[in-house]
Amino acid sequence: MTTASDLKDLTLLGRKAQPGKKLEAFPNHNPDRYYKVILETSEFTCLCPATGQPDFAAIKVDYVPDKKVVESKSFKLYLWSYRNEGVFHEHVVNTILDDLVKALNPHYIKVTGAFNVRGGIGITVEAEKVKTPAAKRAIS
């Protein structure tokens, strides 16, 4: 069960908050079990770094937690922080991966960004990090 100590490091949940790059996490109560957490949104936006035109994407994160689990409100605010940033699709997906790895150090994680068609071309970017190969095999 969730305990009061699980909440001690969470500063965004249950409070008014603004977009930002702060990813918060809570303890994983099942660190010896390989299980997959999936986070998905179809409402990601950023800007083209050259034209300033908006880009829209579906972002999906699949990960096997180790000692920490990302708190979803902090992840939502994190994604929201890209709304006014100019960034290439490949860069933003890899940055999301790097930031989640830094915050969670998961056994396995994969971030997929499926960007809407613009100029006749859709772009999907997938980036992953494997710390524990057995965890990736267990959830595949």
N, C-alpha and C positions, 0 to 999 in steps of 0.2 A: 504494500500500500504506500501511497504518497505520505510523506511525513513533513512536519514543519521544517525540518532541516533541509529538505529538498528545495525549499523555496528561498532559503537564506541569501543566495547569490543572485536572485532574479530581481532586477530593478525596473523592468518595463511592464511585466505582466500585471494587469489590474490597475494600471496607472495611465494617465494621459501621456502620450509619447509622440515624438516627431520622427520622421525618417532619419536613419543613421546607420553607420557601419558596425554598430555594436551587436555582436552575436552572443546571446546568453545560452547557457546550458544547465541542465540539472543532472543529478547522478543517475546512472543506469543501474537499476536494481537487479538486472540479470546479465552481468558482464561475462558470465561463463557460457551463455547461450548465444548462438548465432541466429539473429532474427533481423529481418529487413524493415527499415522505416522508409516510407515513400512520402515525399513532399511534392505537391504539384500546384501550379498556378497557370492559368491561361491569360493572366493580366499583367505580365511583365512589360515594362516599357523602358526604353533608353533612347538616345538620340544618335543619329549618324554623326560621326565626328567631323565630316567634311561639309555636309549640307545643313545640319541641324534638323533634318526631317525626323519625325518620330519613327521608331522601329518597335514592333510589337512581337511578343514571343510567348510561347508556352515553355515554362521552365520545370524540369522534373529532376528531383534529387532522390537517388536510391542509395541508402547506406546501411551498413551493419555497425551499430554502435559498439564501442569498447566501454570505457568508463563514463562517458557523457552522452547525453541526448540533447539535441538543439531544442530550445524553447520556440514554439512556432510564431508567437507574436514578434519576437525579436527578428526572426527570419523574414517575416512579412515586412517589417520596417526596414530591414536591410535591403530587400529587393526594391522597395519603394524609393530608396535613396538613389537609385540609378535613373529615375524618371527624367531628370534634367541634365544627365551626364552624357557627353559625347564619347562613344566607345564602340569599337568594332566588335562584332558578334563573337569572334574567336577569343578576343581578349576578355570580354565580360564573363564568358562561361568558365574560362580557366581561372579568373580571379575569384569567382564564386567558389569554385572547387578549393583553391588555395586557402581562402578565408575559413571555409568550413573545416578543412583539415587542421588548420591552426587552432580553431576553437574546440574541436572534438577529438582529434586524433583517432578516427574510427578505424575499425578493422578493414573496411572496404567502403568506397564511395564513388559514385558516378553522377555527374551533372550533365544533363542534356538540355540544350536550348534549341527549340524548333521555332525559327523566326519566320514571320509571315512573308509571303511573296511580295517583293518590291522590285520593280523594273523587270518583271518576268522571271525572277529567280528566287526560290526559297532556299534558305540556308539552315542546316541542322548541324550543331556542333556538339560533340560528345567528348567529355574528358573524365578520366578516372584515376584513382589512386588506390593501390592495393598494398596494405600493410600485412595482412594475414591471408595468404592464398586460400587456405581452407575455408575461411569465411565466405569468400567469393564463390567457391565451389558449392558451399552448403546452401546458398540462396539462389543459385542459378537454375 
